[in-house]
Amino acid sequence: MMHRLHAASLLVAMLLLLLHDCARPIKATSGSREISATVGADGGFMLLQQSRAQGSMASLPENSSPGNATTQADFSQVGVLFAYDKDSAVAPGTMGNLSIQIAWHWANRHGYKVFIEKGVTDRAPQWLKVPAIQKYLPAVELLIFMDLDVFIIDFARTAKDLFPRHRGAASCSATPAPLNADLTAEGLKQSGQDIFVWAGEAGIDHYDSGAKRVLHFDLNLNDGLIAFSNHPNSFAFLQAVWEEGKGKLEKVFPHEMQAMHNVLLRNESLLSKTCILASGEFSRISLESPARLLGLRGPFAVHATGPMDRNRKRQRRLEIARALYSRLNDPIATR
């Protein structure tokens, strides 16, 4: 088990180092397993060519079919997506590199693909996720985007476990209801049966000193860990978010997340088909010490962000990344 994990880690590191040169096909081998830089195989990496996102959304891959997936799909085709702008963000030993390796372990276990894209944008780098999602969502039924400071801690749960199909599900309880919504269980099920986006809960940050509400948002949606169904609503939403971001939000926090909030709050139809998953079950925003996080039960992932002194925050995030990565060698923790 440890030998396989070590070989996989070396493979991930090698592929990330080669990513800047992925305009041509790159292949790497781990034992009898071959993973291509341009064609994912057996749940492995799909390393994608650099794209440029400036004044418009990125073009879709050839032979793709956005929005054709059935709303009742069982998520048999799932992808996990990362995007970055500088090689230093995913260099060996960095927080981003370790986040990807942890996600690869989870994805490989469940037969999911992992996409990594180096992008360029005139906006803040946080905006890279919007064209990246739009570009590669057509390749799968469900695409999960992860910021480089998100770390999976529950390896057993599958995409089907994580993402309910209707708003009546208990795990969607953090989602605010649109005005005039039917709040009965059946009403929520009928109005929100075509959920197209699932996201984490914003507003509660966790520290060793306890949980705090540090930042206030008009909508409690955090897009550090967010998933989209291959559905027309997803593409309409992403386009609207990109347009909403023109101007101040191109450079100013909370960037694309605020644009998402604005679009959803203005469109009750889209909000009714949005699921904000409770932080206790999905994504916990935390800068707690690694010792506390290693014993954490409940959330699927930890999003290592929140207000903190810049140098202390950088160190704490790396400590968290290293501690959670070290669990990959523990068959009990990752079973």
PAMARLO-834188 format. One record per residue (C-alpha): x, y, z; residue number from 1. Coordinates in pm, 1 decimal. Layout:
# PAMARLO-834188
+----------+----------+----------+-----+
|        X |        Y |        Z | num |
+----------+----------+----------+-----+
|        X |        Y |        Z | NUM |
...
+----------+----------+----------+-----+
# end
This chain:
# PAMARLO-834188
+----------+----------+----------+-----+
|        X |        Y |        Z | num |
+----------+----------+----------+-----+
|      0.0 |      0.0 |      0.0 |   1 |
|    273.2 |    247.1 |     96.4 |   2 |
|    472.2 |    154.1 |   -213.9 |   3 |
|    173.3 |    230.8 |   -438.5 |   4 |
|    109.1 |    563.0 |   -265.8 |   5 |
|    473.8 |    661.1 |   -294.5 |   6 |
|    475.1 |    575.0 |   -664.7 |   7 |
|    154.0 |    773.9 |   -718.2 |   8 |
|    300.0 |   1073.5 |   -534.9 |   9 |
|    611.7 |   1067.2 |   -749.2 |  10 |
|    395.3 |   1046.4 |  -1060.1 |  11 |
|    186.9 |   1345.7 |   -955.4 |  12 |
|    496.7 |   1551.6 |   -883.6 |  13 |
|    650.4 |   1459.3 |  -1219.4 |  14 |
|    334.9 |   1543.5 |  -1411.3 |  15 |
|    302.7 |   1879.6 |  -1238.9 |  16 |
|    660.8 |   1962.9 |  -1326.4 |  17 |
|    588.3 |   1876.6 |  -1689.2 |  18 |
|    259.7 |   2063.5 |  -1705.5 |  19 |
|    410.7 |   2385.5 |  -1837.0 |  20 |
|    515.2 |   2193.1 |  -2148.4 |  21 |
|    185.9 |   2012.5 |  -2207.2 |  22 |
|    113.0 |   2159.2 |  -2552.1 |  23 |
|    241.0 |   1822.5 |  -2671.8 |  24 |
|    127.2 |   1487.0 |  -2529.9 |  25 |
|    323.8 |   1384.5 |  -2221.1 |  26 |
|    308.8 |   1035.4 |  -2077.9 |  27 |
|    432.3 |    898.0 |  -1750.2 |  28 |
|    432.5 |    547.0 |  -1616.9 |  29 |
|    379.7 |    412.4 |  -1265.9 |  30 |
|    436.5 |     39.2 |  -1275.0 |  31 |
|    209.3 |    -95.6 |  -1546.9 |  32 |
|    -11.3 |    211.1 |  -1531.7 |  33 |
|     23.9 |    474.7 |  -1801.8 |  34 |
|   -126.0 |    818.3 |  -1761.9 |  35 |
|   -137.2 |   1063.2 |  -2048.0 |  36 |
|   -106.6 |   1435.8 |  -2015.1 |  37 |
|   -381.1 |   1491.5 |  -2269.5 |  38 |
|   -598.1 |   1181.8 |  -2236.8 |  39 |
|   -698.8 |   1062.2 |  -1891.0 |  40 |
|   -701.8 |    685.6 |  -1841.9 |  41 |
|   -837.8 |    473.7 |  -1556.3 |  42 |
|   -918.6 |    772.0 |  -1338.2 |  43 |
|   -578.3 |    932.2 |  -1387.2 |  44 |
|   -470.5 |   1284.7 |  -1470.8 |  45 |
|   -580.2 |   1480.0 |  -1771.4 |  46 |
|   -323.5 |   1757.9 |  -1798.6 |  47 |
|   -466.3 |   2030.5 |  -2012.8 |  48 |
|   -318.7 |   2291.3 |  -2239.3 |  49 |
|   -288.0 |   2646.4 |  -2117.7 |  50 |
|   -587.7 |   2863.4 |  -2197.5 |  51 |
|   -630.0 |   3238.4 |  -2191.6 |  52 |
|   -927.2 |   3400.8 |  -2024.0 |  53 |
|   -944.8 |   3772.9 |  -2089.8 |  54 |
|  -1249.4 |   3946.2 |  -2228.2 |  55 |
|  -1461.7 |   3639.9 |  -2289.2 |  56 |
|  -1519.2 |   3288.6 |  -2167.4 |  57 |
|  -1284.3 |   3012.6 |  -2276.0 |  58 |
|  -1388.8 |   2809.0 |  -2578.3 |  59 |
|  -1517.7 |   2457.8 |  -2523.4 |  60 |
|  -1317.9 |   2148.8 |  -2618.1 |  61 |
|  -1389.0 |   1997.3 |  -2957.2 |  62 |
|  -1657.4 |   1726.8 |  -2972.8 |  63 |
|  -1807.1 |   1842.2 |  -2643.6 |  64 |
|  -2177.0 |   1866.7 |  -2574.4 |  65 |
|  -2261.6 |   2115.3 |  -2298.3 |  66 |
|  -2585.1 |   2063.4 |  -2116.5 |  67 |
|  -2678.7 |   1730.2 |  -2269.9 |  68 |
|  -2651.8 |   1522.5 |  -1953.0 |  69 |
|  -2978.1 |   1403.8 |  -1800.7 |  70 |
|  -3080.8 |   1571.1 |  -1475.7 |  71 |
|  -3127.6 |   1226.2 |  -1322.2 |  72 |
|  -2772.6 |   1107.6 |  -1401.9 |  73 |
|  -2607.8 |    888.3 |  -1142.5 |  74 |
|  -2277.1 |   1076.0 |  -1169.4 |  75 |
|  -2098.0 |    785.5 |  -1333.3 |  76 |
|  -1871.8 |   1035.7 |  -1512.4 |  77 |
|  -1712.9 |   1266.9 |  -1257.5 |  78 |
|  -1418.7 |   1503.2 |  -1286.8 |  79 |
|  -1216.8 |   1697.2 |  -1030.2 |  80 |
|  -1068.9 |   2023.3 |  -1158.0 |  81 |
|   -786.3 |   2247.8 |  -1038.3 |  82 |
|   -668.5 |   2571.1 |  -1203.7 |  83 |
|   -364.3 |   2788.1 |  -1138.2 |  84 |
|   -167.9 |   3067.0 |  -1303.0 |  85 |
|    190.3 |   3024.3 |  -1178.1 |  86 |
|    406.0 |   2711.9 |  -1168.8 |  87 |
|    512.8 |   2803.3 |   -817.0 |  88 |
|    156.3 |   2737.1 |   -698.2 |  89 |
|    190.8 |   2364.4 |   -768.6 |  90 |
|    565.0 |   2312.5 |   -724.9 |  91 |
|    667.5 |   2001.7 |   -526.5 |  92 |
|    608.7 |   2042.2 |   -155.4 |  93 |
|    371.8 |   2337.2 |   -188.5 |  94 |
|     22.1 |   2352.0 |    -46.9 |  95 |
|   -125.9 |   2333.2 |   -397.3 |  96 |
|     78.9 |   2031.0 |   -495.3 |  97 |
|    -23.5 |   1843.6 |   -181.1 |  98 |
|   -389.5 |   1936.9 |   -229.3 |  99 |
|   -383.2 |   1788.7 |   -579.0 | 100 |
|   -212.1 |   1470.9 |   -462.8 | 101 |
|   -472.1 |   1418.9 |   -189.6 | 102 |
|   -755.9 |   1477.2 |   -437.7 | 103 |
|   -594.6 |   1240.4 |   -686.5 | 104 |
|   -596.2 |    968.3 |   -422.2 | 105 |
|   -971.1 |   1017.4 |   -364.8 | 106 |
|  -1052.1 |   1042.8 |   -735.5 | 107 |
|   -846.9 |    738.0 |   -825.6 | 108 |
|  -1019.8 |    535.6 |   -557.1 | 109 |
|  -1362.7 |    609.5 |   -704.9 | 110 |
|  -1269.1 |    606.7 |  -1073.1 | 111 |
|  -1295.0 |    983.1 |  -1130.1 | 112 |
|  -1080.2 |   1193.6 |  -1361.7 | 113 |
|   -859.0 |   1476.4 |  -1242.1 | 114 |
|   -812.2 |   1785.3 |  -1459.5 | 115 |
|   -536.7 |   2039.5 |  -1398.0 | 116 |
|   -522.1 |   2359.2 |  -1599.0 | 117 |
|   -269.3 |   2637.0 |  -1610.6 | 118 |
|   -452.1 |   2949.2 |  -1718.3 | 119 |
|   -384.2 |   3313.9 |  -1785.1 | 120 |
|   -623.6 |   3593.9 |  -1705.8 | 121 |
|   -622.8 |   3973.3 |  -1688.6 | 122 |
|   -842.5 |   3941.1 |  -1380.9 | 123 |
|   -741.4 |   3818.4 |  -1035.6 | 124 |
|   -632.8 |   3453.0 |  -1048.8 | 125 |
|   -943.2 |   3349.7 |   -854.7 | 126 |
|  -1135.2 |   3407.2 |  -1178.9 | 127 |
|   -955.6 |   3121.2 |  -1354.5 | 128 |
|  -1210.4 |   2875.9 |  -1221.0 | 129 |
|  -1496.3 |   3024.2 |  -1424.0 | 130 |
|  -1358.6 |   2962.7 |  -1776.4 | 131 |
|  -1194.7 |   2640.2 |  -1661.3 | 132 |
|  -1526.4 |   2496.9 |  -1541.1 | 133 |
|  -1704.1 |   2612.9 |  -1853.7 | 134 |
|  -1437.5 |   2455.4 |  -2068.2 | 135 |
|  -1427.7 |   2107.5 |  -1917.5 | 136 |
|  -1773.4 |   2052.8 |  -1775.4 | 137 |
|  -1892.7 |   1908.5 |  -2110.4 | 138 |
|  -1649.8 |   1617.8 |  -2068.8 | 139 |
|  -1828.9 |   1476.0 |  -1761.3 | 140 |
|  -2169.3 |   1458.0 |  -1594.7 | 141 |
|  -2043.8 |   1629.9 |  -1280.9 | 142 |
|  -1739.6 |   1854.4 |  -1241.2 | 143 |
|  -1599.5 |   1935.3 |   -896.8 | 144 |
|  -1375.5 |   2240.6 |   -875.9 | 145 |
|  -1131.1 |   2266.3 |   -586.1 | 146 |
|   -921.9 |   2564.0 |   -482.8 | 147 |
|   -560.9 |   2473.1 |   -408.0 | 148 |
|   -620.6 |   2529.9 |    -36.1 | 149 |
|   -893.9 |   2265.2 |    -12.5 | 150 |
|   -804.5 |   1923.2 |    129.0 | 151 |
|  -1020.7 |   1611.9 |    120.7 | 152 |
|  -1034.4 |   1429.7 |    453.9 | 153 |
|  -1315.1 |   1174.8 |    401.1 | 154 |
|  -1207.9 |    936.8 |    126.0 | 155 |
|  -1501.5 |    697.5 |    155.5 | 156 |
|  -1776.9 |    926.7 |     31.5 | 157 |
|  -1855.4 |    931.6 |   -338.3 | 158 |
|  -1995.6 |   1209.8 |   -553.8 | 159 |
|  -2335.2 |   1044.0 |   -531.8 | 160 |
|  -2309.4 |   1053.6 |   -150.8 | 161 |
|  -2208.0 |   1419.2 |   -147.4 | 162 |
|  -2442.3 |   1584.9 |   -395.5 | 163 |
|  -2818.9 |   1534.3 |   -349.6 | 164 |
|  -3046.0 |   1566.6 |   -651.0 | 165 |
|  -3314.0 |   1784.6 |   -488.4 | 166 |
|  -3333.9 |   2072.1 |   -241.1 | 167 |
|  -3545.9 |   1871.2 |      1.2 | 168 |
|  -3239.7 |   1671.4 |    104.5 | 169 |
|  -3121.8 |   1740.1 |    458.7 | 170 |
|  -2767.7 |   1815.0 |    342.0 | 171 |
|  -2897.8 |   2117.4 |    146.4 | 172 |
|  -3027.5 |   2272.8 |    467.0 | 173 |
|  -2783.3 |   2564.8 |    452.7 | 174 |
|  -2941.9 |   2698.5 |    133.2 | 175 |
|  -3158.1 |   3011.6 |    174.3 | 176 |
|  -3503.5 |   2982.6 |     21.6 | 177 |
|  -3611.5 |   3221.1 |   -256.0 | 178 |
|  -3901.0 |   3454.2 |   -184.5 | 179 |
|  -4245.7 |   3290.1 |   -215.8 | 180 |
|  -4086.5 |   2944.5 |   -214.0 | 181 |
|  -4287.7 |   2636.3 |   -118.4 | 182 |
|  -4097.3 |   2528.0 |    191.7 | 183 |
|  -4274.7 |   2196.9 |    239.8 | 184 |
|  -4063.8 |   1886.5 |    185.2 | 185 |
|  -4251.2 |   1805.8 |   -134.4 | 186 |
|  -4235.8 |   2165.6 |   -252.5 | 187 |
|  -3859.7 |   2178.2 |   -208.0 | 188 |
|  -3823.0 |   1847.6 |   -385.5 | 189 |
|  -4029.1 |   1958.2 |   -684.3 | 190 |
|  -3891.9 |   2311.8 |   -717.4 | 191 |
|  -3530.9 |   2212.2 |   -672.6 | 192 |
|  -3520.4 |   1872.5 |   -838.9 | 193 |
|  -3288.1 |   2000.2 |  -1112.4 | 194 |
|  -3002.6 |   2116.8 |   -891.7 | 195 |
|  -2718.4 |   2232.4 |  -1111.4 | 196 |
|  -2467.1 |   2364.1 |   -856.7 | 197 |
|  -2352.5 |   2248.8 |   -513.5 | 198 |
|  -2123.1 |   2462.8 |   -298.2 | 199 |
|  -1984.2 |   2495.7 |     50.8 | 200 |
|  -2120.4 |   2716.2 |    325.7 | 201 |
|  -1962.7 |   3057.5 |    385.4 | 202 |
|  -1965.1 |   3277.1 |    693.0 | 203 |
|  -1829.6 |   3051.1 |    967.8 | 204 |
|  -1451.4 |   3033.3 |   1009.1 | 205 |
|  -1292.1 |   2785.2 |   1250.2 | 206 |
|   -982.0 |   2852.2 |   1459.2 | 207 |
|   -829.6 |   2682.4 |   1762.0 | 208 |
|  -1007.4 |   2947.2 |   1968.8 | 209 |
|  -1344.7 |   2847.4 |   1826.2 | 210 |
|  -1586.4 |   2922.5 |   1541.9 | 211 |
|  -1625.5 |   3286.1 |   1439.1 | 212 |
|  -1835.2 |   3486.5 |   1196.0 | 213 |
|  -1563.4 |   3714.7 |   1063.6 | 214 |
|  -1691.1 |   3810.8 |    717.7 | 215 |
|  -2048.6 |   3887.1 |    618.3 | 216 |
|  -2184.5 |   3791.6 |    278.0 | 217 |
|  -2527.1 |   3851.6 |    128.5 | 218 |
|  -2540.7 |   3483.1 |     38.0 | 219 |
|  -2373.1 |   3209.2 |    243.1 | 220 |
|  -2215.2 |   3036.2 |    -59.7 | 221 |
|  -1843.9 |   2956.9 |    -65.4 | 222 |
|  -1702.4 |   2846.7 |   -400.4 | 223 |
|  -1367.8 |   2711.7 |   -282.7 | 224 |
|  -1520.4 |   2366.2 |   -327.4 | 225 |
|  -1801.0 |   2374.2 |   -580.8 | 226 |
|  -1960.1 |   2125.0 |   -820.3 | 227 |
|  -2160.0 |   2171.2 |  -1139.1 | 228 |
|  -2388.2 |   1936.0 |  -1327.3 | 229 |
|  -2355.8 |   1920.9 |  -1705.8 | 230 |
|  -2682.5 |   2107.8 |  -1751.9 | 231 |
|  -2781.6 |   2420.7 |  -1949.0 | 232 |
|  -2836.0 |   2609.0 |  -1622.5 | 233 |
|  -2468.4 |   2567.3 |  -1536.4 | 234 |
|  -2349.0 |   2727.8 |  -1858.8 | 235 |
|  -2601.7 |   3010.5 |  -1837.0 | 236 |
|  -2495.4 |   3075.9 |  -1478.3 | 237 |
|  -2122.8 |   3074.0 |  -1556.5 | 238 |
|  -2170.3 |   3316.5 |  -1843.5 | 239 |
|  -2375.9 |   3548.2 |  -1622.1 | 240 |
|  -2110.8 |   3531.6 |  -1347.9 | 241 |
|  -1836.7 |   3625.2 |  -1593.8 | 242 |
|  -2034.9 |   3924.5 |  -1715.8 | 243 |
|  -2121.2 |   4024.1 |  -1359.6 | 244 |
|  -1751.8 |   4032.4 |  -1275.9 | 245 |
|  -1663.0 |   4306.7 |  -1520.5 | 246 |
|  -1533.8 |   4612.1 |  -1336.0 | 247 |
|  -1435.3 |   4626.0 |   -969.6 | 248 |
|  -1479.1 |   4255.0 |   -898.7 | 249 |
|  -1215.4 |   4167.2 |  -1158.2 | 250 |
|   -949.3 |   4261.7 |   -902.8 | 251 |
|  -1125.8 |   4309.7 |   -569.0 | 252 |
|  -1223.0 |   4042.9 |   -310.1 | 253 |
|  -1448.2 |   3849.1 |   -304.4 | 254 |
|  -1400.0 |   3838.7 |   -682.8 | 255 |
|  -1595.2 |   3563.0 |   -860.5 | 256 |
|  -1768.7 |   3452.1 |   -540.4 | 257 |
|  -1942.4 |   3788.6 |   -505.4 | 258 |
|  -2042.6 |   3769.6 |   -871.9 | 259 |
|  -2199.9 |   3429.3 |   -804.0 | 260 |
|  -2388.6 |   3571.5 |   -507.5 | 261 |
|  -2518.9 |   3864.0 |   -713.1 | 262 |
|  -2640.2 |   3645.2 |   -999.2 | 263 |
|  -2817.1 |   3396.2 |   -772.6 | 264 |
|  -2981.6 |   3660.9 |   -555.2 | 265 |
|  -3125.3 |   3826.9 |   -865.9 | 266 |
|  -3248.9 |   3501.6 |  -1017.0 | 267 |
|  -3486.4 |   3304.2 |   -797.1 | 268 |
|  -3513.8 |   3024.7 |  -1051.0 | 269 |
|  -3140.4 |   2956.0 |  -1036.1 | 270 |
|  -3129.6 |   2998.8 |   -657.7 | 271 |
|  -3406.4 |   2740.7 |   -621.7 | 272 |
|  -3182.3 |   2493.6 |   -804.2 | 273 |
|  -2874.8 |   2568.0 |   -591.3 | 274 |
|  -2764.1 |   2352.7 |   -299.9 | 275 |
|  -2543.0 |   2503.0 |    -29.9 | 276 |
|  -2412.9 |   2211.3 |    170.6 | 277 |
|  -2376.2 |   2248.4 |    547.0 | 278 |
|  -2016.1 |   2301.0 |    657.1 | 279 |
|  -2039.2 |   2019.6 |    908.6 | 280 |
|  -2097.4 |   1773.4 |    626.6 | 281 |
|  -1918.3 |   1918.0 |    325.6 | 282 |
|  -1646.4 |   2184.3 |    347.6 | 283 |
|  -1524.9 |   2327.7 |    678.0 | 284 |
|  -1350.0 |   2664.3 |    652.6 | 285 |
|  -1069.3 |   2623.9 |    899.7 | 286 |
|   -724.9 |   2743.0 |   1001.1 | 287 |
|   -722.6 |   2519.0 |   1305.6 | 288 |
|   -404.3 |   2340.9 |   1402.7 | 289 |
|   -328.2 |   2016.0 |   1219.2 | 290 |
|   -369.7 |   1818.2 |   1542.9 | 291 |
|   -732.4 |   1930.6 |   1565.8 | 292 |
|   -804.6 |   1866.1 |   1199.2 | 293 |
|   -653.5 |   1518.2 |   1200.9 | 294 |
|   -920.1 |   1413.7 |   1448.5 | 295 |
|  -1204.4 |   1585.3 |   1266.6 | 296 |
|  -1509.1 |   1378.7 |   1168.9 | 297 |
|  -1806.2 |   1491.2 |    961.7 | 298 |
|  -1689.2 |   1721.1 |    681.3 | 299 |
|  -1580.4 |   1584.2 |    346.8 | 300 |
|  -1304.4 |   1844.0 |    314.5 | 301 |
|  -1123.6 |   2127.4 |    489.4 | 302 |
|  -1091.6 |   2465.4 |    320.1 | 303 |
|   -780.7 |   2622.4 |    475.4 | 304 |
|   -866.1 |   2988.6 |    448.4 | 305 |
|   -990.7 |   3279.5 |    654.8 | 306 |
|   -857.8 |   3603.7 |    805.6 | 307 |
|   -516.3 |   3567.8 |    971.1 | 308 |
|   -179.2 |   3740.4 |    966.8 | 309 |
|    -33.2 |   3674.4 |    620.4 | 310 |
|    289.3 |   3500.9 |    726.9 | 311 |
|    118.5 |   3300.7 |    998.7 | 312 |
|   -155.2 |   3201.0 |    757.6 | 313 |
|     96.2 |   3084.6 |    495.4 | 314 |
|    273.3 |   2870.5 |    753.3 | 315 |
|    -48.8 |   2729.6 |    899.8 | 316 |
|   -182.4 |   2629.4 |    557.0 | 317 |
|    138.4 |   2446.4 |    473.3 | 318 |
|    128.7 |   2270.0 |    809.4 | 319 |
|   -229.1 |   2160.2 |    739.0 | 320 |
|   -139.3 |   2042.6 |    389.2 | 321 |
|    157.4 |   1836.8 |    511.1 | 322 |
|    -37.2 |   1680.9 |    798.4 | 323 |
|   -334.4 |   1579.9 |    583.6 | 324 |
|   -107.1 |   1453.9 |    307.7 | 325 |
|     76.4 |   1235.4 |    558.2 | 326 |
|   -252.7 |   1053.5 |    624.4 | 327 |
|   -234.1 |    897.4 |    278.6 | 328 |
|      2.9 |    639.4 |    427.6 | 329 |
|   -258.9 |    546.7 |    690.2 | 330 |
|   -492.1 |    279.9 |    547.4 | 331 |
|   -740.5 |    333.8 |    831.7 | 332 |
|   -765.3 |    711.9 |    781.3 | 333 |
|   -813.8 |    682.0 |    405.3 | 334 |
|  -1035.4 |    374.2 |    385.1 | 335 |
+----------+----------+----------+-----+
# end
